[in-house]
Amino acid sequence: MVVDESETTIRLQSPCYQSATSKANAVARMYFLGNQPAEPLGPGSKEKKSALIAMGRFVGLDLGDVAGKGECGRLIAEKLAVTWDADCVSAGDTVTLKGLNLLIDSAVRLQLKSGERPWRAFVRDIMAVNPAPKWNNIEEMSMQDAISELEVDILEQIKGLMQAGPTPKGVEVTNSANAISVDEMTEGCWRSLLADVQGWLHLPEEIDITSTAAADRSLARLLGLKNPDNTSTEELLTTLLNRLEKANELREEFIDALEDETEGTVTLATASADWDEKWEEVEDSQEVETSGPIIAEASVWPITEFREHANEGDLNLSPSYQRADVWPTGDAQLLIESILRGIPLPSVILLKTNDSKGDHFEIIDGKQRLTSILRFTAAHPRALGNVRAKAKEWGVDEDDLIDCFQSDYANRFKKEWRAHETMRLTTAVERTMYFPFPLRKGSRSTLVGELEQVQGRYYSEIRMLTIPVADETKKVRDLFERQSKYRIPVIIYSEASSRQIHEVFSLYNRQGKRLNAEEIRNAAYHELDFMRALLVTSGDADEPEKVAPFLMESWAQISSTGEALGDPNGIYAMKTAGYKRTKALSWVVAALLVEDGGIGGRSTANQINALLKRIQEDPNDPLRDRHRILKVMEMLDGAIDAHQILPDETWSAPFKTGGRWQELQLVSSFIALAAAYSVRNEKLEDDVEDAIYAIQNASKAWKRPSKTQSRQQWQFIGKVVKEFLEVLGISVEEADNTLRRVFGTSGLVELAYLSHEEER
C-alpha cells in the first residue's frame, strides 16, 4: 500500500478496492454510482451510452443530449478534474477500459473524500456489484420497447447534423436538436428525423419516406448497397451510420473553413464547392469493388537501383494518371539533405509489369521523391533527353555533352550553355529541363558539422567527398551510385489490374494522401485509350504523341481545347491542379453517351465512372474504337470553340460569380454545345453567333437548383441542354439520332427527360 497524505488515496489504494478488470465490471459500477439498474452490454461487448449518462448523474451532469460516448466521458473527466486523453477512447466512439476506470476511480475518490458514506461499506458495495450481462447472454431482448445500439448511434449522429450553424448552398436542415431526447425515443424514429438532415448526406436524390419499407429500400439504393430490396437491417444501419459519421466530419470541416477565412479568400460559395468535391471523393472511393487478392512485395532498394532502372528505361516516372511535377526546388533540396543525414524516407509504391523485354515499373506513389533524387544526381531521363537535344541543336558531340553535364554541371556545362543559348539558365528553367540543383547553404541548411562541407554545392562537386551517413563513412557517390546501407522502402504490386490500382489509391487516400477523385480515376482507367485521350485533350497530360498518338492526325485542331481551358488570362482559367479540366470534359461525355437509365440517381463522379467502367468491361464498346474517340475529342473542341464566341453579357448572373464560371452552369452549356456540334459541326460557330440574343434571353431562366441532390442538378442540366438546343433550332431527337449514328450510343433523351421533372 502506498502511503499518501490523503486518507482517501489510502482507502482507494487499499487491498479492499481494485479497478474494474473488464468492461462488464466497469459499466456495472457506473450504473451503481448513478443509482440505475445495470443494462446489458451492446453488440461486441461495447459499453452503452446509458452507462455514461448514469455516471454523469452521479457527478451532477445531464448528458442525455450530448452527442457521442467519447464526449460524455470527456465532460465527466472535466467535472472530476482528471485528464482525458487519446488512450481513453478508440475507434467507433468507444470508451476504453482505461477511460472507464479513470472516471470510476476518480468518482470513488470523490465519494470517499466527501465522507457522506462509511468508506468501508461503500467500497464493499461497489466491489460486490455483479458484472453487466453480455449481449449474447440475453436470451430475449424486446426490441419493441428499446431501440438498438446502432439506432442510438444513428440518432446521436443526426443530432450532430441538426446543430445550428451555416450550411452549404442547397443544404436545408431543421435545427431541432434540443428537442431530441434519446431516453424518449422509440425504435425506428430516426427515419423521420433523417429526412430533416438528408441534405448533409449528399445523396443523389431525396429519401422516400412514404413508409418504413419505402424509406429502407430508398436508403439502401441511395447508399449504394447491392441488393436494396433484400438488405439486412444491420447492413443498412451500419452503412447509414458510416455515412452520417462522414457527414458530421465534413460538416465540421466546412464550418472550420468558413471560420478560418482570411481577407475574403473563403466564401460560402467556395466552401460549398469544396464540401461538394470532398463528397465526390468519398463516393468515388466507395465505387471500388472487391477484386480479389493483390500480390504485393515489400522490399528495400539502394538509390542506385532506381537510377539503373531509370537509365535503362524500365522506370516510368510519369504514367499518364500521375499528377504533374509540383515540388519546388526548396522541397527537393530538403529531401536530399534528409538522405545525406541518413533520415529514412517513406515507401515508394511501384507497379511491376513484365513482357518479353523484362520487368518494367510504374510509380504509383513517390514520383516527387525520385524526381528530386534523379535531378540532383544529373540522372533524370528527361534531363538527359534534353541534353541530347541540345547537343544536336548546338552541333556538338552528344557523348561529350552528356559527360560534361554529369561530371561538371556547375562549371563546364553552364559555360557551354552560355556559349550557345541566349536564355539564362535560371532555377525555373532548370526545373523545367529537369536539370540538377545545388544544396542549400547558410542558416537554412540542415547540413551542419561534418556535413557543412557540402552546403550550396552541386552533386558533381561533392561526389568524391567523404561523409558519415547511415552508420558508415562513405563517399557521397557511394550513397547514390553504389550499394550502401542507406535504403529506401519499396512496395511492389505485381501485375495489378486497373481496379486493383484504384483500390490502392483509395486506401492511400483514406490514410491521408489526399488524392482527389480525378487522380484516382485517372489511375484506375489509365490503360483506356479514351482516358488518355481526355487527359491530353484537356491539357492535363504532356507529350500527347506518346500518351495518345492516335489523336495526332487532328492534333492541330483539338490542341486548342486544353489551351482554352487552361489559359490563365482566358475566360475559363481552369487550374492544372486536380485534373479539373479532365473532369469537365469527362462530365460532358458521360452526360451525352451513357444510356442505362441511371443518370438521375448518380453523382457526377459515379456517372463518369459508369462510362469508364462500360468501356473497360466491354471489349466491343464503341469508345474502344480510336476513330470514334478522335471524333469525341473533335466534338468537345468544337463545343468549346463555339462557347468562346459568346460574350460575358450573354449569360445571366448565376452563371458567373465574381467573374468566375460556376462549374455546374459551365458544364451544362458545354454539354448543350457538344450535342449541337454533333449535328452542325463547323457551322455551329455561325449558328451561335446568330443566336447570341436568344441565348441571352433563355439563360435568364436557367437558375441553379437550390438543393444539392444529384437528381436536381441533372434536372437543371437537362433543362439547359434542351432549351439551348431549341434556341439553335435543333430538336433533342435530331441530336440524339446523330450521336447514336456517330458514337454508337446516346443518353441525350434520358437527360432531356429529366428537364420535365425540373419543370414540375
N, C-alpha and C positions, 0 to 999 in steps of 0.2 A: 504493500500500500504506500502510495506517495503521500507524504505529509505536506500540507499546504495551510496557509493562514486561514483560508476559507473553510469553515466547517462543512459547507455544502459540497465542496470539492472532495473532501474526505469521504463524505457519505456516498457521493456519486462514484468514487473510485474504489469503494469498499467491495469485498467479495460478494456482497448482497446484490449489487446492481451490475449488470452487464449489458452492453449494447446489443441490439437485435442481430441475430445471426442469419436471418432470412427476411425476404420481403413480406412473407406471410406474418411473421412475428412483428415486423415494423408497422405495417398498416393496422394490425390489430391494436397496437399501443396507441396509434393516432386516434382511432375511433374511441378507445378508452378515455384518452385525455379530453376528447370533445364530447364525452358522455353520449355517444351514439352507438347503436348496435353495429357490430362488425359485418361488413358486406364481403362477399367472396371476391377473390382476385379476378381481374378481367382475363380475356384470352391471352395466352403466352405468359401467364403469371405476372401480368402488369398490375401496378397499383391503380386504383381508380381515383378520379379527381375528388370524389366524395370524402376520401380519407384525408386529403389535404384541406378540404373545406372544414372538416371536423377539427383538425389541428388548428386551423385559423380561428375557430370559435374559442378554443382554449386560450389563445393569446389576445383575444379581443378584436379579431378581424373578420369581416364579412367578405368571403371570397367567391360567393356564388356567381357573380357576374365577371370574374376575372378570366380572360382567355388563356388557357393553357396551364398544365400542371407545373411546368418549369417556372412560370411567372408566379404562381401561387407559392411555390417553395421559396422563391426569391423574396417575396413580400414578408413571409413568415420569418425568414432569416434576418431581414432588415429589422423587423419588430424585436427580435431576440438579440440584435446587435452581434451577429456572427457572420462570418464571411461565406458567401455563396459563390462558388467558382465553377469552372467548366467540368470538374470531376463530379459535380452533384447532379448533372443531367446527361442524358445520352440521346441517341437518335430517336426520332418519333415522339419527341416531347415526353420522354420517360425519365422519371426521377430515379437515380441510382440508389442502391442500398446505403452508400456513403452519405448521400444527400438526405435520405430519410432519417438515418441515425443522427446526423448533425442537428436536425430540427428536434427530434425526440429528446436526445440527451440534453440539449440546451433548455428545452421546456421543462424537463425533470429538474434540472439545476435551478431553474426559476421557481418552481413549486417548492422545492426544499428550502430555498432561501426565504420564501415568504413566511414560512412557519405556520401556514394555515392548517396543515395536517401533520400528524405524527410521522416523522420521516421513515421510521422502520415499517410502519403499516403501509404507507404509500408505495415504498419500494417493493414490498412483498406483493401488493396487489398488482402493480404493473408488470412485475416479473411473472406473475401467475396467469396473465391473460393468455387464452388459447389462441394459436395462430389463426389467421383468417383462412376460411376454406378455399381450396384451389378451384378454379373453374371446372376442371374435369371431375371433381369430386361432387359436383352438384348434379344430382340425378334429374331434377326437374327445375327448370328455370322458366317462370312465366314471363314471356316477352310481351304479353298484352299490357301489363301494368308498368313495366320498366323498359326503357329504351336501351339498346345495346351500347357497348363501349364505343363502337365505331360511330354510331349516331351522335353520341355525346361529343366526340372529337369533331365531327362534321358541324354540329351546332356551334361549337366554340370557334371554328374557322369562319363560319358565316357571320358570327358576331364581329369578328375582326374586320370583315369587309363592310360591315354596316356602320363602322365608326365614322364620325363626322370628319370631313376634310375634302380637299379638291379631288376631282375625278378626271380621267382623260376625256377628251372630246368624244361624245357619243355614248358615254357610260352614264347610266342613270341608276341611282341607288336610293333605296328607302332607308334612311338613317334611324332605325328603331332599336338599336342595340340595348338601350336602357330598359326597354320593355320586356326583354328576354330574360327569363329565369330558368336555368336548367332544371331546377327542382320541380318546376311546374309543367315541364314538357312531357308530351306523350310520344309513343312510338310513331315515327313517320312524319312528325310535324315539320321536319326540316325541308320537306318538299315545297311547301308553300312559301317558306322563308327564303329558299334558294332562288325563287323567281325574282325576289327583290334585289338580289346582288349579282344576277347572272351576267350583267354587263362586264363585271370584273373578270369573268372566266374566259372571255374572248372566244365564245362558241360560235360556230358558223351561222346558227340561227337560234331563235328563242325556243325555250323548252316548252313542250306541250304539257300543260298542267290541267287538262280537262278531267283527268282521272289519275289514280295512283299507278295503274298499269301503263297508261299512256305516258306518264311522266318518266317511269323507269325505262320504257322502251326508247323514248326520245333521248334520255340522258345517255343510255348505253350506245346509241348510234352516234350522238354528238361527241362522246368521249372516245370514239374510235374502237370500241370493243367489237370483236369479230362476229359474234352471234348476238346481236341486240335483242332478238326475240327469245333467246334462250340463255340469258346471262344470270349467273347465280347472284343472290343478294350480296354476298360477301365480296365478290369481284367488283360489282357495281359500286358499293360503298367505298371499298379500298381505292378504286380508281378515282372516284369523285373526291375523296379526301386528299389524294395526291394533287389533284387539280386545284383544290381550294388552298392547300398549303403553298403551291406555286403562285397562286393569285395573290395571297397575302404578301409573299416575298416581293413580287413585282409591284404591288401597291406601295409598299414601303420605299422601294427604290424610286418610284415615280414621285412620291411626296418629298423624299430627300433631294431629288434633282431640282424640284421647284424651290425648296427652301435654300438650296445652296447656290442659286443663280447669282451671277455677278455681272453687273453692267448690262443687264438685258440679254445675256448670251443664251439663257434658257427661258423659253416662253411656254405657255400652256400647249401651244401647237407643236413645238419641238419635243417637249417632254412626252406628249401624247404619241407622236410618231416613234419616239424611242421605245416607249412602252409597247406599242403595237409590233415593232420589229423584234423585240425580245420574245413576245409570244410566238411570232413566226419561227424563231429559232427553236423554241420549245416544241412546237408542233412538228417542225421538220425532223428533229431528233427522235420524236415519238413514232415517225413513219418507219423507222428501221425495223425490219422484220428479222426473225431468227433465221440464221443462215448456216447453222451447224458449227462444228469445231473450227477454230482458227489455228493454223500452225504458226507458231512464233518461237524465236530463239533469242535468248538474252546472252550477250557477249560483251567483250571489251576490245576495242581496236586502238592501236597506236595511231598517232596522227598520220604517219607515213602511209598507212593503208588507205585512208581517204584520198591522200594525194595520188597514190598509184592508180586507184580506180578512176579518179577524175582524169588523170593523164592518159589513161588507156581508153577513155570514152565510155566506161562502164557505169559511171555515176551520173545520173540525170539530176542536175541541181535545179532545174526549172521545169518540172512537169506542168502541163497546161493548167492544172487545177490549183497550182500554188499561187500565193499572193506575191506581189512584186517585192523587190529588194528594198526594204524600208529602213534598214539600220543606218543611221548617220555615222560618220567616221568616228565620232567620240565614243559611241557604243561599241564599235568594232575594236577600238584601241583598248577599252576596258576589258573586253573579252581576252585579248592577247595578254594583257597584264595578268589576268587571273591564271592563265595557263603557265606563264613564266614563274608565277608564285606557287604553282602546284595545287591550285584550287580545283577540285573536281567539277566537271561540267555536267549538266543534265543529259539524259539519254537522247541520242539521235535515233529517230524512228525511220526504218528503211523498208521498202517493199522490194523483194527479190523475185526476179523472173529468170527463166532460163530458156535459151534457144541453142541453135547449132554453133553459135559463136561463144557460148559460155554463159556465165551469170551476169545479170545486169541489175542495177539498184536505182530505185527512185526514192527521193527524200519525201517522207510524209511530214516529219517534224524535225527541225534542226537546220533548215536551209540558211538562216541568217548566221548561225554559228559557223557552219562550214564555209560559207561565202567569205566571212571575215578571215578565217584561217588561210584559205587559198589566196585571197587578195594579199594578205600580209606577206606571204612567202613567195609571191610572184608566180603562183602556180594555178590560178583560176583559168579554166579552159577558154572563157570568153576573153580574158585579158590576152592570152597567147594568140587567140584568133585575131584580135585587134592589132597586135604587134605584127603578125604575118601580113595583114592587110596594109599596114604602114610600110613594111619593107618593100612590098610590091609598088606601092604608091611613090615611095621615095627613090626607088631604083637601087636598093642596097641588098646585100646578101641576107637572106632570111635567117639562116642559122646564126650568123654573126650578130644580128639584131636581137634574136632571142637570147643569146648568151649575154649580150650587153644588158638586156632588160633584167635578167635574173641575177647576174653577178655584180652589177654596179648600177642599179637603177638610179640612185641618188645623184650620181655624177655623170657617167658616160652616157646613159640613156637620155637623161634630161638635156644634156648637151646636144645630142642628136635631134631631139625633139625641137629645140630652139633653132637648130640649123635648117629644119625643113618645114616647120609649122609657124603660121602667124598667130594661131590661137594659143594663149597661155595655158600651161598645164596646171590649172587650179585644182583645189581639192574637189570641187564639183565635177570637173572633167575627169579626174582620176577615178572618182566613184562611178561615173557613167561608163568608163572604159574598163572597170574592174582592176585598175592598176593598184600597186602597193601603196600603203600609207605608213607614216612613221609612228613610233610610240609617243605617248605624251611625255612632257617634261615639266619640271618645276614642281610647285606645291600640289598641283592637281594629280600628279602621278602617284600611283601606289607602289611604284618600284623604288624601294629605298634600301639602304645598307649595301650589301654586295650586289644588289640588282640595279643600283643607281647608275652604273656604268652604261646601261642600255637605254636610258631615257632619251627621248627625242630622236632616235635613230631608226633607220630602215633595217629590214631583215638582212639585206645583203651586207650591211655594215657590221652586224653583230653575230653572223653565222658562226664564226670561229672563236667567239668569246666563251670563256668557261664560267658557268653559273651554277649555284645549288638549286636543284628542283627535284621534287618527289623523292626525297631522301637519297639523292645522288648528286655528284658533281660531274656535270657533263657540258660539252659544248652545246650551244644553242641549236646548231644544226642537227645534233643527235635527237633532240626533242621533237623536231618537226620532220626530219628526213630519215631517221633510223628507228630501230626498236628501242624503246625505253620503258621505264616503269610507269610513266605517265600515260594513262589510257583513258579513252572516252567510252562510257557505256553505250551499247548499241542494242536495240531491239529490232530483229529482222523478221518481217512477216513474209512467208513463202507462198507464192502463187495465190495470193488472196484475190477473191472476186471483188468487183466494184461494190457490191452490197456489204461485204466484209470491211472494205476500206471505209465505207460510210459509218459502220458501227464503231470502228476505231476512232475516227474523227469525232463522232458524237460522244464517246467515252471521254476523250481528252477535253472536249468542250465542257462537259459537266464537271470535270475536275479543275476548271478554271482557265483553260486555254483561250476561251472566248472567241472561237471561230464563229462566224455568223452563218446563217442558213445557206447563203450563196456559196461560201467557201466549202462547206461540207458537200453541197450538191455538186459542185464542180469536181470534187474528188471522187464522188460516188459514180458519176456518169462520164468521166473524162475519156473513156475509150470510145464513146459515141462520136461519129463524125459530126452529128448535129450539134452536140455540146461544144465541141471545139470550134465549129463554125460560128456559134453565138459568141464565144469568147473573143475571137479575133475581129468579128464584125463590130462588136460593141466597143472595141479598143481596149479591152481588159487583158488581152494576151498579146505579147510581142511575137515577132517572127511568123507572120501568117503563112509564109511559104513553107514553113516546117510544120506548123500546128494544123493547118487546114489547106494543103496545097491545091485541093480541088476547087477552091474559090478563086484561084489566080486568074482564070480567063475573064472574070468580071471584077477583079480587084480594083481597077482604076475607078470603077463606078461605086462599088459598095464600101470602099475605104472611107468615104465621106461620112458614113454613119457614125463611126467612133469619133471622128474628128469633130462633128457637130455636137454630139452628146457631151464630149469631154472638154470642149473649148472653154477655158475659164472666163473668157470675155464674151462668150456666146449666150444665147437665150436659155440654154439648159444648164450649163456649168455643172454637170454631174462629176463628183469627185471620183478618183480612181479607187480609193479605199473601199473595201467591202463588196466589190463587184456589183455596184448599184446599176450600172449600165447593162450588164448581162441580165440582171433581174428584170429590168424594164422590158427588154426585148423578149425574154422568155415568157413573161406575163402576156404580151401581145399574142405570141404564137399559141400559147396554151389556151387562151380565150377563144381563138378562132378555129383551132384544129383538133380539139378534144371533143369527142362526141360519145358520151357514155351516160348522159342523164344526171350526172352528179355535180355539175358545176355550182349549183345554188347552195349546196351543203358543204363546200370546201373552202378552206382558207386559200389565199393566193399561193402560198408555198406548196400546199397539197395539190392544187390544180396544176402547177408546174411539174411537180413530181409525178402526177398522173400521166402527163405527156411523156416524160422521160422514161418512166417505167414501161409504158406501152411500147416505145421504140426499142428499149433494151430487151424486152422479153419476147418480142415478135420479130423473127428474122425477115419476115415479109412486110414489115411495116413500111408504108410509103416513104417515111422520112429516114429509112435506111438507104434510099437512093440518093446518091450525091447530086445528080442533076436537079432533083426536087429540092434538096437542101439549098442549092445555089439559088433556085427560084424563090425560096422563102427569104433568103438574105436580100435579094433584089427587091422583094416586096417591102421589107422593112425599110430599106434605104429609100425607096420611092415614097413611102408614107412620111418619113421624116423630112425629106426634101420638100414635099408639099406642105407639111406642117410649118416649116420655117417661113413660108410665104406670108402667113397670116400675121399681121402686126399685133402688138400687145393689146390695143384697144378692141380687138375682135372679141376677146374673152371677157366674160363677166368677172367681177371682183373675186368671187370664191375660188377661181382657178389659180390665182396667184396670191401669195401673202408676202408683203414686204419685197415685192419684185421677184420672188422665187416661186417656181411652179410647185403646186401641191401634187404629190405623186399620183394619187387616185385619179384626179382630173386629167393630168398629163397623159397617163397610160390609156385612159378612156378615149381621148382624142386620137392617140396613136392607133388603137385598135380599129376605130372607125375609118381612119385614112388608109390603114393597111387593107381592110376589106374593100374599100373603094379602089385602091390601086390594082387589086386583082382583076377588077372589071375594066378600068380606064387606062391602066398602065401610064405611059408617058403623058397622056392627055390630062391626067389628074391635076397637074400643077395649074394648067389653064382653067380648068373647072373650078378649082379652089379660089383662084384669083377673082373669077367672075362672081363667086358666091360669098365674098367677104361680108357684105352687109347682112345677108340672110343668115350666115353662120353667127354673126354678132347678135342678131335678134334671138335666134334659137338658144344660144348659150345662156341667156338670162334665166331660162327655166331649168338649167342643169345645176341644181343645187345639191351639194354633198349631203348624203344621208346623215341624220342626227345620231343614229346608232352605229356601233362598231361591228355588229354581227356581219359575217361574210355574206350572207344572203342579201342583206340590204345593200351592201356595196356592189355585188354583182347585178342587182336590180338597177342601180344607178348606172353602171357601165352599159347594161343593155339598153337603157333609155337613151344615153348619149349616142351610142352606136346607131341605133335605129333611126333617131331623128337627124343625126348628122348625114346618114346615107340619103334620107328623104330630101334634105336640103340640096344635095348634089344630084338629085334625080335618079337615084339608084334604089331599087327595091331590095329588101332583105333576101327575097327568094333568088333574085338575079345574082347577087353577090355569093350566096350560099352555093348555087349551082356552079359558079365559076371556081370557087375554092375547091369543090369536090372534083371538078374536071382536072385542075392543075395539080392539086396536092393529094387527091385520093380520099379526103375526109374533110368535114366541116362541122363545127359546133355553133355556127352563127345563128341558126334558127333557135336552138336552145337558149342562147344568150339573149336574143331579142325577145323571146317569150317571157323572160323574167321581167322585162320592162312593163308588161301588163300588170304584174303583181305590184310593181312600184307605183303605177298609176292608181291602183285601187287603194 
